[in-house]
Amino acid sequence: MLHALADKRCANFKTCGDLANEATGTSHVNIQILAELVDGKRKLRQGQCEAVRSNKERIEQLMAVPLIQGTLRYAYINDFEDGDEKAQAEGATFAASVLPLVYACDEDAADIIYENMGVAQAGNSDFLAVKEAFQSVYPCMKIRCEDVGGYYDTTTNDYLPHASPCGSSSLKEEEKSNAGKIAGISVGIVAAALLAYVVLRKMVGKHTMTSLDGDKVVA
C-alpha cells in the first residue's frame, strides 16, 4: 500500500534516506512516519491521549507525499513522453487521491491539476502548471519541497529537464493553523483512490495489470 509506494516513489524523486537526498533505500516519508508512530506510542503509554493527535495529523500529511510524487511523475510522462492509456489512468488516479487536500488549501490550484490530469491527456498535459500548482499549496499542506524532491533519472544521475526540486522551504509557525483544515482527509482518499483504480481497470476487462507500486497482479 502507501508504505511500499513511498519507497518506490522516493527512488523516482531522490527522497530516500534520513536526509531525503538518496535514490535508494527507505523513503524519508516512511522514516518520518515511523518516528511519529514511536513518539505517539510513548505519549499513549504516558496517558497523553490528546497530545497524540498531533502525531496522527502529521502522519496524514506525510501520507500525501507519495501521492503528489505519483501525480507529478505521470504528469511528466503525459506531457513530455506521450503517455499511453496506462500512464493516463494512473495519473488520473493519483491526482484524484490528492485533489481534495489541494482543494482544501486552494481551489484554483486544484482546478489546474484536475484539468491537466484527466484521461486522454497524452501530449496535452502541462507538467509545469501541475508542478507549480502543487508547490503553491505545500506550505498549507505542511509539506516541504525537500519532502517531494524532483523527478530524477538514475541513468544520468540528474533531474529530468523542468523537473528539478523547488527551492528549500521551511514550515512557518503561522501556517500551522491550516493543519486542522486538511487533517483527517487522507485515509479516506487513499481508500477511494485504490477502489477507483480497480474499477477503472475492470472496465477495460480482465487482464494482467500493474498496481500503483509497479507490481504485476491479475484483475
Secondary structure as GFF3:
##gff-version 3
##sequence-region A 1 219
A	DSSP	alpha_helix	2	13	.	.	.	ID=ss1
A	DSSP	alpha_helix	28	45	.	.	.	ID=ss2
A	DSSP	alpha_helix	52	80	.	.	.	ID=ss3
A	DSSP	alpha_helix	85	105	.	.	.	ID=ss4
A	DSSP	alpha_helix	107	116	.	.	.	ID=ss5
A	DSSP	alpha_helix	127	141	.	.	.	ID=ss6
A	DSSP	alpha_helix	145	148	.	.	.	ID=ss7
A	DSSP	beta_strand	152	153	.	.	.	ID=ss8
A	DSSP	beta_strand	158	159	.	.	.	ID=ss9
A	DSSP	three_ten_helix	173	178	.	.	.	ID=ss10
A	DSSP	alpha_helix	179	182	.	.	.	ID=ss11
A	DSSP	alpha_helix	186	204	.	.	.	ID=ss12
A	DSSP	beta_strand	208	210	.	.	.	ID=ss13
A	DSSP	beta_strand	216	218	.	.	.	ID=ss14
###
